[in-house]
């Protein structure tokens, strides 16, 4: 930026040539006057050089300030971009943190209501009672059927009315015993319903945990392959099958093997 300064009248007079040069006694310019004028011209030249130097310095400073401002702006943009990335990362971390906390809550619910010792012991007790009740009822039915078979065989051989009456009453008692034994299915159904309720509760919370982490498809990607490590006859046991199950031989297929 150039610096403007005010000219003095003596400078304008000298530069413009309006100021007369004083002469000596013989009509020539005196040496003292010439020296003064030379000094004035030197001072003016120095002042002009100083102004140009100051102007160049100001321009240099302006360029330096502009360059520093550009660098500062670029650095600010870099920081701004890094802050945006940090904000996105924080959002992702918050989602992961929330998913972990929700999963912990689901596990705590399962542990408190399903997987603790009391609840699992109750489920095992119910299943044990189902197995025991089924075996006991089956044994009672078989014994009654065997007694009926024996009584019917004896009934066909006796001719005494009294003996026939005794055998008939025995057959009726055994039939009643079979009816009583068949009541096991009601108790078995109630016990299995309790177990199924517990299993359903566990299944629901496991499904919620799977949904937290992206659903069933996302979990399947991390599931290890299923390897059948059974050996011998255990590897051949796949029954009894449910209605609609595939890959099982039907009774007709088995009968066809003996034809």
C-alpha atoms as an extended CHARMM CRD file, in Angstrom:
* protein
*
       259  EXT
         1         1  UNK       CA              0.0000000000        0.0000000000        0.0000000000  PROA      1               0.0000000000
         2         2  UNK       CA              1.7040000000        3.2700000000       -1.0720000000  PROA      2               0.0000000000
         3         3  UNK       CA              2.2020000000        5.9660000000        1.5050000000  PROA      3               0.0000000000
         4         4  UNK       CA              1.2750000000        9.5390000000        0.4720000000  PROA      4               0.0000000000
         5         5  UNK       CA              3.0340000000       12.4070000000        2.1840000000  PROA      5               0.0000000000
         6         6  UNK       CA              2.6120000000       16.1190000000        1.9310000000  PROA      6               0.0000000000
         7         7  UNK       CA              5.1560000000       18.0230000000       -0.1150000000  PROA      7               0.0000000000
         8         8  UNK       CA              6.6640000000       21.1160000000        1.3220000000  PROA      8               0.0000000000
         9         9  UNK       CA              6.5750000000       24.3420000000       -0.6420000000  PROA      9               0.0000000000
        10        10  UNK       CA             10.3080000000       24.4900000000       -1.0150000000  PROA      10              0.0000000000
        11        11  UNK       CA             10.2840000000       21.0460000000       -2.6510000000  PROA      11              0.0000000000
        12        12  UNK       CA              7.5500000000       22.0210000000       -5.0600000000  PROA      12              0.0000000000
        13        13  UNK       CA              9.4080000000       25.1910000000       -5.9080000000  PROA      13              0.0000000000
        14        14  UNK       CA             12.6750000000       23.3440000000       -6.5280000000  PROA      14              0.0000000000
        15        15  UNK       CA             11.1060000000       20.4860000000       -8.4640000000  PROA      15              0.0000000000
        16        16  UNK       CA              8.8680000000       22.7120000000      -10.5050000000  PROA      16              0.0000000000
        17        17  UNK       CA             11.7080000000       25.1650000000      -11.2270000000  PROA      17              0.0000000000
        18        18  UNK       CA              9.8170000000       28.1770000000       -9.8950000000  PROA      18              0.0000000000
        19        19  UNK       CA             12.3410000000       29.0300000000       -7.2230000000  PROA      19              0.0000000000
        20        20  UNK       CA             15.1900000000       31.1680000000       -8.5630000000  PROA      20              0.0000000000
        21        21  UNK       CA             18.6890000000       30.0980000000       -7.8980000000  PROA      21              0.0000000000
        22        22  UNK       CA             20.4650000000       32.8120000000       -5.8440000000  PROA      22              0.0000000000
        23        23  UNK       CA             23.5740000000       34.1280000000       -7.5360000000  PROA      23              0.0000000000
        24        24  UNK       CA             26.8350000000       35.2120000000       -6.0380000000  PROA      24              0.0000000000
        25        25  UNK       CA             28.5360000000       38.5120000000       -6.4660000000  PROA      25              0.0000000000
        26        26  UNK       CA             29.8760000000       37.5720000000       -9.8790000000  PROA      26              0.0000000000
        27        27  UNK       CA             26.3970000000       36.3110000000      -11.0530000000  PROA      27              0.0000000000
        28        28  UNK       CA             27.1600000000       32.6320000000      -10.4860000000  PROA      28              0.0000000000
        29        29  UNK       CA             25.4480000000       30.2850000000       -8.0900000000  PROA      29              0.0000000000
        30        30  UNK       CA             27.2370000000       30.0910000000       -4.8040000000  PROA      30              0.0000000000
        31        31  UNK       CA             28.8110000000       26.8090000000       -3.7510000000  PROA      31              0.0000000000
        32        32  UNK       CA             26.9580000000       26.8200000000       -0.4300000000  PROA      32              0.0000000000
        33        33  UNK       CA             23.6240000000       27.0920000000       -2.1600000000  PROA      33              0.0000000000
        34        34  UNK       CA             24.5250000000       24.2740000000       -4.5290000000  PROA      34              0.0000000000
        35        35  UNK       CA             25.4670000000       22.0140000000       -1.6110000000  PROA      35              0.0000000000
        36        36  UNK       CA             22.1930000000       22.8120000000        0.1440000000  PROA      36              0.0000000000
        37        37  UNK       CA             20.2020000000       21.9700000000       -2.9400000000  PROA      37              0.0000000000
        38        38  UNK       CA             22.1110000000       18.6920000000       -3.4000000000  PROA      38              0.0000000000
        39        39  UNK       CA             21.4110000000       17.7540000000        0.1860000000  PROA      39              0.0000000000
        40        40  UNK       CA             17.7340000000       18.5470000000       -0.2590000000  PROA      40              0.0000000000
        41        41  UNK       CA             17.6130000000       16.3900000000       -3.3750000000  PROA      41              0.0000000000
        42        42  UNK       CA             19.3580000000       13.5630000000       -1.4820000000  PROA      42              0.0000000000
        43        43  UNK       CA             16.9120000000       13.8760000000        1.4080000000  PROA      43              0.0000000000
        44        44  UNK       CA             13.9730000000       13.7760000000       -0.9950000000  PROA      44              0.0000000000
        45        45  UNK       CA             15.4150000000       10.6950000000       -2.7310000000  PROA      45              0.0000000000
        46        46  UNK       CA             15.9060000000        8.9500000000        0.5870000000  PROA      46              0.0000000000
        47        47  UNK       CA             12.3890000000        9.8130000000        1.6690000000  PROA      47              0.0000000000
        48        48  UNK       CA             11.0050000000        8.3830000000       -1.6070000000  PROA      48              0.0000000000
        49        49  UNK       CA             13.0530000000        5.2150000000       -1.1930000000  PROA      49              0.0000000000
        50        50  UNK       CA             11.9070000000        4.9160000000        2.3930000000  PROA      50              0.0000000000
        51        51  UNK       CA              8.2760000000        5.2610000000        1.2820000000  PROA      51              0.0000000000
        52        52  UNK       CA              8.6770000000        2.6210000000       -1.3740000000  PROA      52              0.0000000000
        53        53  UNK       CA             10.3670000000        0.3430000000        1.1410000000  PROA      53              0.0000000000
        54        54  UNK       CA              7.5330000000        0.8850000000        3.5960000000  PROA      54              0.0000000000
        55        55  UNK       CA              5.0070000000        0.1720000000        0.8440000000  PROA      55              0.0000000000
        56        56  UNK       CA              6.8260000000       -3.0500000000       -0.1000000000  PROA      56              0.0000000000
        57        57  UNK       CA              6.9600000000       -4.0290000000        3.5700000000  PROA      57              0.0000000000
        58        58  UNK       CA              3.2290000000       -3.4350000000        3.9690000000  PROA      58              0.0000000000
        59        59  UNK       CA              2.5050000000       -5.4730000000        0.8470000000  PROA      59              0.0000000000
        60        60  UNK       CA              4.7100000000       -8.2760000000        2.1530000000  PROA      60              0.0000000000
        61        61  UNK       CA              2.9240000000       -8.1800000000        5.4870000000  PROA      61              0.0000000000
        62        62  UNK       CA             -0.4420000000       -8.2540000000        3.7190000000  PROA      62              0.0000000000
        63        63  UNK       CA              0.6300000000      -11.2920000000        1.6830000000  PROA      63              0.0000000000
        64        64  UNK       CA              1.9350000000      -13.0190000000        4.8090000000  PROA      64              0.0000000000
        65        65  UNK       CA             -1.2870000000      -12.3090000000        6.7030000000  PROA      65              0.0000000000
        66        66  UNK       CA             -3.3630000000      -13.5920000000        3.7790000000  PROA      66              0.0000000000
        67        67  UNK       CA             -1.3020000000      -16.7820000000        3.6040000000  PROA      67              0.0000000000
        68        68  UNK       CA             -1.5980000000      -17.3440000000        7.3590000000  PROA      68              0.0000000000
        69        69  UNK       CA             -5.3470000000      -16.6950000000        7.1780000000  PROA      69              0.0000000000
        70        70  UNK       CA             -5.6910000000      -19.2580000000        4.3690000000  PROA      70              0.0000000000
        71        71  UNK       CA             -3.6950000000      -21.8170000000        6.3590000000  PROA      71              0.0000000000
        72        72  UNK       CA             -5.7890000000      -21.1350000000        9.4530000000  PROA      72              0.0000000000
        73        73  UNK       CA             -9.0090000000      -21.5440000000        7.4590000000  PROA      73              0.0000000000
        74        74  UNK       CA             -7.7900000000      -24.8360000000        5.9630000000  PROA      74              0.0000000000
        75        75  UNK       CA             -6.8310000000      -26.0680000000        9.4370000000  PROA      75              0.0000000000
        76        76  UNK       CA            -10.2510000000      -25.0390000000       10.7310000000  PROA      76              0.0000000000
        77        77  UNK       CA            -11.9650000000      -27.0080000000        7.9450000000  PROA      77              0.0000000000
        78        78  UNK       CA             -9.8380000000      -30.0350000000        8.8140000000  PROA      78              0.0000000000
        79        79  UNK       CA            -10.8330000000      -29.7850000000       12.4790000000  PROA      79              0.0000000000
        80        80  UNK       CA            -14.4730000000      -29.3610000000       11.4750000000  PROA      80              0.0000000000
        81        81  UNK       CA            -14.3650000000      -32.5240000000        9.3460000000  PROA      81              0.0000000000
        82        82  UNK       CA            -12.7090000000      -34.4390000000       12.1910000000  PROA      82              0.0000000000
        83        83  UNK       CA            -15.3760000000      -33.2340000000       14.6060000000  PROA      83              0.0000000000
        84        84  UNK       CA            -18.1030000000      -34.4450000000       12.2310000000  PROA      84              0.0000000000
        85        85  UNK       CA            -16.4550000000      -37.8570000000       12.0210000000  PROA      85              0.0000000000
        86        86  UNK       CA            -16.1840000000      -37.9780000000       15.8170000000  PROA      86              0.0000000000
        87        87  UNK       CA            -19.8740000000      -37.1240000000       16.1130000000  PROA      87              0.0000000000
        88        88  UNK       CA            -20.7890000000      -39.9530000000       13.7270000000  PROA      88              0.0000000000
        89        89  UNK       CA            -18.5600000000      -42.3320000000       15.6740000000  PROA      89              0.0000000000
        90        90  UNK       CA            -20.2050000000      -41.2420000000       18.9180000000  PROA      90              0.0000000000
        91        91  UNK       CA            -23.6440000000      -42.0060000000       17.4700000000  PROA      91              0.0000000000
        92        92  UNK       CA            -22.4920000000      -45.5030000000       16.4960000000  PROA      92              0.0000000000
        93        93  UNK       CA            -20.9120000000      -46.0610000000       19.9000000000  PROA      93              0.0000000000
        94        94  UNK       CA            -24.1020000000      -44.8870000000       21.6040000000  PROA      94              0.0000000000
        95        95  UNK       CA            -26.1010000000      -47.4180000000       19.5540000000  PROA      95              0.0000000000
        96        96  UNK       CA            -23.7030000000      -50.2090000000       20.5090000000  PROA      96              0.0000000000
        97        97  UNK       CA            -23.8010000000      -49.1380000000       24.1570000000  PROA      97              0.0000000000
        98        98  UNK       CA            -27.5980000000      -49.1220000000       24.1180000000  PROA      98              0.0000000000
        99        99  UNK       CA            -27.7070000000      -52.5570000000       22.4450000000  PROA      99              0.0000000000
       100       100  UNK       CA            -25.3350000000      -53.9910000000       25.0520000000  PROA      100             0.0000000000
       101       101  UNK       CA            -27.4150000000      -52.5710000000       27.9040000000  PROA      101             0.0000000000
       102       102  UNK       CA            -30.6530000000      -53.9340000000       26.4160000000  PROA      102             0.0000000000
       103       103  UNK       CA            -29.0440000000      -57.3390000000       25.9330000000  PROA      103             0.0000000000
       104       104  UNK       CA            -27.8490000000      -57.2940000000       29.5350000000  PROA      104             0.0000000000
       105       105  UNK       CA            -31.3780000000      -56.5430000000       30.7030000000  PROA      105             0.0000000000
       106       106  UNK       CA            -32.7910000000      -59.4400000000       28.6720000000  PROA      106             0.0000000000
       107       107  UNK       CA            -30.1380000000      -61.7990000000       30.0460000000  PROA      107             0.0000000000
       108       108  UNK       CA            -30.8670000000      -60.5920000000       33.5650000000  PROA      108             0.0000000000
       109       109  UNK       CA            -34.5850000000      -61.2850000000       33.0540000000  PROA      109             0.0000000000
       110       110  UNK       CA            -33.8340000000      -64.7710000000       31.7370000000  PROA      110             0.0000000000
       111       111  UNK       CA            -31.4540000000      -65.4780000000       34.5810000000  PROA      111             0.0000000000
       112       112  UNK       CA            -33.8500000000      -64.1750000000       37.1970000000  PROA      112             0.0000000000
       113       113  UNK       CA            -37.0110000000      -65.8630000000       35.9190000000  PROA      113             0.0000000000
       114       114  UNK       CA            -35.8940000000      -68.8590000000       33.8880000000  PROA      114             0.0000000000
       115       115  UNK       CA            -32.3100000000      -69.9300000000       34.3490000000  PROA      115             0.0000000000
       116       116  UNK       CA            -31.9830000000      -69.7300000000       38.1040000000  PROA      116             0.0000000000
       117       117  UNK       CA            -31.8220000000      -72.9550000000       40.0890000000  PROA      117             0.0000000000
       118       118  UNK       CA            -35.4110000000      -72.8950000000       41.3430000000  PROA      118             0.0000000000
       119       119  UNK       CA            -37.0550000000      -72.4210000000       37.9550000000  PROA      119             0.0000000000
       120       120  UNK       CA            -34.8930000000      -74.9720000000       36.1640000000  PROA      120             0.0000000000
       121       121  UNK       CA            -35.4220000000      -77.4670000000       38.9770000000  PROA      121             0.0000000000
       122       122  UNK       CA            -39.1600000000      -76.9240000000       38.6010000000  PROA      122             0.0000000000
       123       123  UNK       CA            -39.0020000000      -77.5420000000       34.8440000000  PROA      123             0.0000000000
       124       124  UNK       CA            -36.9130000000      -80.6680000000       35.3450000000  PROA      124             0.0000000000
       125       125  UNK       CA            -39.3400000000      -81.8400000000       38.0450000000  PROA      125             0.0000000000
       126       126  UNK       CA            -42.3170000000      -81.3530000000       35.7420000000  PROA      126             0.0000000000
       127       127  UNK       CA            -40.6730000000      -83.2990000000       32.9220000000  PROA      127             0.0000000000
       128       128  UNK       CA            -39.6150000000      -86.0330000000       35.3340000000  PROA      128             0.0000000000
       129       129  UNK       CA            -43.1720000000      -86.2690000000       36.6300000000  PROA      129             0.0000000000
       130       130  UNK       CA            -44.4450000000      -86.5800000000       33.0470000000  PROA      130             0.0000000000
       131       131  UNK       CA            -42.0630000000      -89.4530000000       32.3390000000  PROA      131             0.0000000000
       132       132  UNK       CA            -42.8110000000      -91.1590000000       35.6550000000  PROA      132             0.0000000000
       133       133  UNK       CA            -46.5790000000      -90.7370000000       35.3320000000  PROA      133             0.0000000000
       134       134  UNK       CA            -46.5380000000      -92.0600000000       31.7920000000  PROA      134             0.0000000000
       135       135  UNK       CA            -44.5380000000      -95.1370000000       32.7780000000  PROA      135             0.0000000000
       136       136  UNK       CA            -46.7670000000      -95.8120000000       35.7740000000  PROA      136             0.0000000000
       137       137  UNK       CA            -49.9730000000      -95.4650000000       33.7520000000  PROA      137             0.0000000000
       138       138  UNK       CA            -48.5990000000      -97.6390000000       30.9900000000  PROA      138             0.0000000000
       139       139  UNK       CA            -47.6660000000     -100.3430000000       33.4740000000  PROA      139             0.0000000000
       140       140  UNK       CA            -51.1270000000     -100.2100000000       35.0580000000  PROA      140             0.0000000000
       141       141  UNK       CA            -52.8580000000     -100.4840000000       31.6720000000  PROA      141             0.0000000000
       142       142  UNK       CA            -50.6990000000     -103.4210000000       30.6220000000  PROA      142             0.0000000000
       143       143  UNK       CA            -51.3410000000     -105.2680000000       33.8800000000  PROA      143             0.0000000000
       144       144  UNK       CA            -55.0900000000     -104.6680000000       33.5770000000  PROA      144             0.0000000000
       145       145  UNK       CA            -55.1100000000     -105.8190000000       29.9500000000  PROA      145             0.0000000000
       146       146  UNK       CA            -53.2190000000     -108.9640000000       30.9070000000  PROA      146             0.0000000000
       147       147  UNK       CA            -55.6580000000     -109.6730000000       33.7570000000  PROA      147             0.0000000000
       148       148  UNK       CA            -58.6360000000     -109.1580000000       31.4290000000  PROA      148             0.0000000000
       149       149  UNK       CA            -57.1120000000     -111.5500000000       28.9130000000  PROA      149             0.0000000000
       150       150  UNK       CA            -56.6080000000     -114.2060000000       31.5910000000  PROA      150             0.0000000000
       151       151  UNK       CA            -60.0940000000     -113.7100000000       33.0200000000  PROA      151             0.0000000000
       152       152  UNK       CA            -61.7410000000     -113.9210000000       29.6090000000  PROA      152             0.0000000000
       153       153  UNK       CA            -59.8490000000     -117.1290000000       28.8490000000  PROA      153             0.0000000000
       154       154  UNK       CA            -60.9250000000     -118.6360000000       32.1740000000  PROA      154             0.0000000000
       155       155  UNK       CA            -64.4810000000     -117.4240000000       31.6730000000  PROA      155             0.0000000000
       156       156  UNK       CA            -64.8050000000     -119.4530000000       28.5200000000  PROA      156             0.0000000000
       157       157  UNK       CA            -63.8190000000     -122.6400000000       30.3650000000  PROA      157             0.0000000000
       158       158  UNK       CA            -65.9190000000     -122.4900000000       33.5590000000  PROA      158             0.0000000000
       159       159  UNK       CA            -69.5610000000     -123.5330000000       33.7140000000  PROA      159             0.0000000000
       160       160  UNK       CA            -70.3820000000     -122.5740000000       37.2620000000  PROA      160             0.0000000000
       161       161  UNK       CA            -72.5110000000     -119.4340000000       37.4830000000  PROA      161             0.0000000000
       162       162  UNK       CA            -70.6210000000     -118.3170000000       40.5760000000  PROA      162             0.0000000000
       163       163  UNK       CA            -67.2360000000     -118.6150000000       38.8790000000  PROA      163             0.0000000000
       164       164  UNK       CA            -68.5190000000     -116.7900000000       35.8310000000  PROA      164             0.0000000000
       165       165  UNK       CA            -69.7890000000     -113.9730000000       38.0430000000  PROA      165             0.0000000000
       166       166  UNK       CA            -66.4420000000     -113.6840000000       39.8350000000  PROA      166             0.0000000000
       167       167  UNK       CA            -64.5180000000     -113.5420000000       36.5580000000  PROA      167             0.0000000000
       168       168  UNK       CA            -66.9590000000     -111.0200000000       35.0980000000  PROA      168             0.0000000000
       169       169  UNK       CA            -66.5440000000     -108.7400000000       38.1230000000  PROA      169             0.0000000000
       170       170  UNK       CA            -62.7460000000     -109.0320000000       37.8450000000  PROA      170             0.0000000000
       171       171  UNK       CA            -62.9070000000     -108.0400000000       34.2070000000  PROA      171             0.0000000000
       172       172  UNK       CA            -65.0390000000     -105.0050000000       35.0650000000  PROA      172             0.0000000000
       173       173  UNK       CA            -62.5900000000     -103.9490000000       37.7960000000  PROA      173             0.0000000000
       174       174  UNK       CA            -59.6950000000     -104.1680000000       35.3840000000  PROA      174             0.0000000000
       175       175  UNK       CA            -61.5660000000     -102.1020000000       32.8220000000  PROA      175             0.0000000000
       176       176  UNK       CA            -62.1850000000      -99.4320000000       35.4670000000  PROA      176             0.0000000000
       177       177  UNK       CA            -58.4750000000      -99.5720000000       36.3240000000  PROA      177             0.0000000000
       178       178  UNK       CA            -57.6270000000      -98.8830000000       32.6860000000  PROA      178             0.0000000000
       179       179  UNK       CA            -59.9500000000      -95.8760000000       32.6530000000  PROA      179             0.0000000000
       180       180  UNK       CA            -58.3030000000      -94.5610000000       35.8070000000  PROA      180             0.0000000000
       181       181  UNK       CA            -54.8390000000      -95.0360000000       34.3470000000  PROA      181             0.0000000000
       182       182  UNK       CA            -55.8350000000      -93.0870000000       31.2630000000  PROA      182             0.0000000000
       183       183  UNK       CA            -56.3260000000      -90.0150000000       33.4510000000  PROA      183             0.0000000000
       184       184  UNK       CA            -52.5370000000      -89.5710000000       33.3560000000  PROA      184             0.0000000000
       185       185  UNK       CA            -52.8710000000      -87.6950000000       30.0850000000  PROA      185             0.0000000000
       186       186  UNK       CA            -54.6430000000      -84.8230000000       31.8090000000  PROA      186             0.0000000000
       187       187  UNK       CA            -51.8730000000      -84.4220000000       34.3810000000  PROA      187             0.0000000000
       188       188  UNK       CA            -49.2620000000      -84.8880000000       31.6950000000  PROA      188             0.0000000000
       189       189  UNK       CA            -50.8590000000      -82.1500000000       29.5870000000  PROA      189             0.0000000000
       190       190  UNK       CA            -50.8730000000      -79.7300000000       32.5290000000  PROA      190             0.0000000000
       191       191  UNK       CA            -47.2410000000      -80.4110000000       33.3770000000  PROA      191             0.0000000000
       192       192  UNK       CA            -46.0970000000      -80.0910000000       29.7730000000  PROA      192             0.0000000000
       193       193  UNK       CA            -48.0420000000      -76.8090000000       29.4510000000  PROA      193             0.0000000000
       194       194  UNK       CA            -46.0200000000      -75.3880000000       32.3610000000  PROA      194             0.0000000000
       195       195  UNK       CA            -42.7740000000      -76.4390000000       30.6830000000  PROA      195             0.0000000000
       196       196  UNK       CA            -43.9010000000      -75.0110000000       27.3550000000  PROA      196             0.0000000000
       197       197  UNK       CA            -44.7830000000      -71.7000000000       29.0400000000  PROA      197             0.0000000000
       198       198  UNK       CA            -41.2580000000      -71.4700000000       30.4330000000  PROA      198             0.0000000000
       199       199  UNK       CA            -39.7270000000      -72.4150000000       27.0860000000  PROA      199             0.0000000000
       200       200  UNK       CA            -41.8880000000      -69.8410000000       25.3220000000  PROA      200             0.0000000000
       201       201  UNK       CA            -40.7670000000      -67.1690000000       27.7750000000  PROA      201             0.0000000000
       202       202  UNK       CA            -37.1310000000      -68.0360000000       27.0760000000  PROA      202             0.0000000000
       203       203  UNK       CA            -37.7330000000      -68.1070000000       23.3290000000  PROA      203             0.0000000000
       204       204  UNK       CA            -39.3590000000      -64.6650000000       23.3440000000  PROA      204             0.0000000000
       205       205  UNK       CA            -36.4670000000      -63.0370000000       25.1880000000  PROA      205             0.0000000000
       206       206  UNK       CA            -33.8820000000      -64.7490000000       23.0070000000  PROA      206             0.0000000000
       207       207  UNK       CA            -35.7750000000      -63.4440000000       19.9610000000  PROA      207             0.0000000000
       208       208  UNK       CA            -35.6620000000      -59.9280000000       21.4360000000  PROA      208             0.0000000000
       209       209  UNK       CA            -31.8860000000      -60.2200000000       21.8960000000  PROA      209             0.0000000000
       210       210  UNK       CA            -31.5060000000      -61.4040000000       18.3100000000  PROA      210             0.0000000000
       211       211  UNK       CA            -33.5700000000      -58.4330000000       17.1080000000  PROA      211             0.0000000000
       212       212  UNK       CA            -31.3180000000      -56.0880000000       19.0960000000  PROA      212             0.0000000000
       213       213  UNK       CA            -28.3290000000      -57.2710000000       17.0850000000  PROA      213             0.0000000000
       214       214  UNK       CA            -29.9690000000      -57.2300000000       13.6480000000  PROA      214             0.0000000000
       215       215  UNK       CA            -32.4380000000      -60.1120000000       13.6210000000  PROA      215             0.0000000000
       216       216  UNK       CA            -32.2560000000      -63.7920000000       12.8080000000  PROA      216             0.0000000000
       217       217  UNK       CA            -30.4770000000      -63.3240000000        9.4730000000  PROA      217             0.0000000000
       218       218  UNK       CA            -27.6700000000      -61.3290000000       11.0850000000  PROA      218             0.0000000000
       219       219  UNK       CA            -27.2280000000      -63.9890000000       13.7760000000  PROA      219             0.0000000000
       220       220  UNK       CA            -27.1710000000      -66.8260000000       11.2330000000  PROA      220             0.0000000000
       221       221  UNK       CA            -24.0990000000      -65.3070000000        9.6320000000  PROA      221             0.0000000000
       222       222  UNK       CA            -22.1750000000      -65.9370000000       12.8810000000  PROA      222             0.0000000000
       223       223  UNK       CA            -23.6400000000      -69.3720000000       13.6610000000  PROA      223             0.0000000000
       224       224  UNK       CA            -21.1320000000      -72.2370000000       13.5240000000  PROA      224             0.0000000000
       225       225  UNK       CA            -21.9320000000      -75.1620000000       11.2220000000  PROA      225             0.0000000000
       226       226  UNK       CA            -23.9210000000      -77.9930000000       12.7900000000  PROA      226             0.0000000000
       227       227  UNK       CA            -21.8630000000      -81.1660000000       12.9620000000  PROA      227             0.0000000000
       228       228  UNK       CA            -23.4830000000      -84.4930000000       13.8290000000  PROA      228             0.0000000000
       229       229  UNK       CA            -20.9500000000      -86.1420000000       16.1390000000  PROA      229             0.0000000000
       230       230  UNK       CA            -23.1300000000      -89.0990000000       17.0770000000  PROA      230             0.0000000000
       231       231  UNK       CA            -21.6970000000      -92.5530000000       16.5620000000  PROA      231             0.0000000000
       232       232  UNK       CA            -23.0510000000      -96.0420000000       16.0500000000  PROA      232             0.0000000000
       233       233  UNK       CA            -26.7590000000      -96.6850000000       16.5540000000  PROA      233             0.0000000000
       234       234  UNK       CA            -27.2370000000      -93.2510000000       18.1130000000  PROA      234             0.0000000000
       235       235  UNK       CA            -26.5750000000      -91.7210000000       14.7140000000  PROA      235             0.0000000000
       236       236  UNK       CA            -29.4970000000      -93.6590000000       13.2470000000  PROA      236             0.0000000000
       237       237  UNK       CA            -32.0440000000      -92.5780000000       15.8690000000  PROA      237             0.0000000000
       238       238  UNK       CA            -34.0800000000      -89.6650000000       14.5830000000  PROA      238             0.0000000000
       239       239  UNK       CA            -37.5890000000      -90.4740000000       15.7670000000  PROA      239             0.0000000000
       240       240  UNK       CA            -40.2850000000      -90.2900000000       16.7300000000  PROA      240             0.0000000000
       241       241  UNK       CA            -41.1810000000      -87.8220000000       14.0310000000  PROA      241             0.0000000000
       242       242  UNK       CA            -43.7400000000      -85.0380000000       14.1750000000  PROA      242             0.0000000000
       243       243  UNK       CA            -46.5500000000      -84.5690000000       11.6950000000  PROA      243             0.0000000000
       244       244  UNK       CA            -45.1460000000      -82.9260000000        8.5990000000  PROA      244             0.0000000000
       245       245  UNK       CA            -41.5220000000      -83.8830000000        9.2760000000  PROA      245             0.0000000000
       246       246  UNK       CA            -39.5990000000      -84.9400000000        6.2000000000  PROA      246             0.0000000000
       247       247  UNK       CA            -36.7360000000      -87.3570000000        5.7960000000  PROA      247             0.0000000000
       248       248  UNK       CA            -38.3410000000      -90.1620000000        7.8500000000  PROA      248             0.0000000000
       249       249  UNK       CA            -39.3710000000      -93.5960000000        6.6400000000  PROA      249             0.0000000000
       250       250  UNK       CA            -43.0910000000      -94.3230000000        6.9060000000  PROA      250             0.0000000000
       251       251  UNK       CA            -44.5790000000      -97.5350000000        8.2140000000  PROA      251             0.0000000000
       252       252  UNK       CA            -45.4150000000      -98.5090000000        4.6440000000  PROA      252             0.0000000000
       253       253  UNK       CA            -41.7600000000      -98.1110000000        3.6890000000  PROA      253             0.0000000000
       254       254  UNK       CA            -40.7540000000     -100.3690000000        6.5660000000  PROA      254             0.0000000000
       255       255  UNK       CA            -43.3970000000     -102.9750000000        5.7150000000  PROA      255             0.0000000000
       256       256  UNK       CA            -42.1990000000     -102.9730000000        2.1160000000  PROA      256             0.0000000000
       257       257  UNK       CA            -38.7630000000     -104.1090000000        3.3080000000  PROA      257             0.0000000000
       258       258  UNK       CA            -40.2510000000     -107.3720000000        4.6110000000  PROA      258             0.0000000000
       259       259  UNK       CA            -42.4060000000     -108.1620000000        1.5770000000  PROA      259             0.0000000000
